[in-house]
Amino acid sequence: MSLRSNAGRGRASGATACLFAALGDETRLLLVGRLCRGGSQSIAQLTEGSRLTRQAVTKHLVTLRDASLVHGERRGREMLFEFTPKPIEEACKFLSQVSALWDEALGRLKSFVEAP
């Protein structure tokens, strides 16, 4: 992912936008947090101790899977889900690039304002 793509500086890719949209939901953030604890977890494990139904968790996992944040693997009768960190790493790079652009813009503004 590059900020200096053909589309111009500061533009996120469709994958980045999908990632931020997926993380823009409190329930999905909760699921990502649970999956970040390590190891594969079933839908039953992910609903344990919450008011979420298996159907609701499944729906949210599909959104997270579409954003490449989780992947599932069938083991016997269960589907086990695991967190995939690469999209988060790419989003961090994107946010660092945006931050650098803002630092440059603020530096130019400071020079302009402080010019004699």
Secondary structure, DSSP 4 states (H G I P E B T S, - for coil): --TTBTTBTTPPPHHHHHHHHHHTSHHHHHHHHHHHTSS-EEHHHHHTTSS--HHHHHHHHHHHHHTTSEEEEEETTEEEEEE--HHHHHHHHHHHHHHHHHHHHHHHHHHHHH--
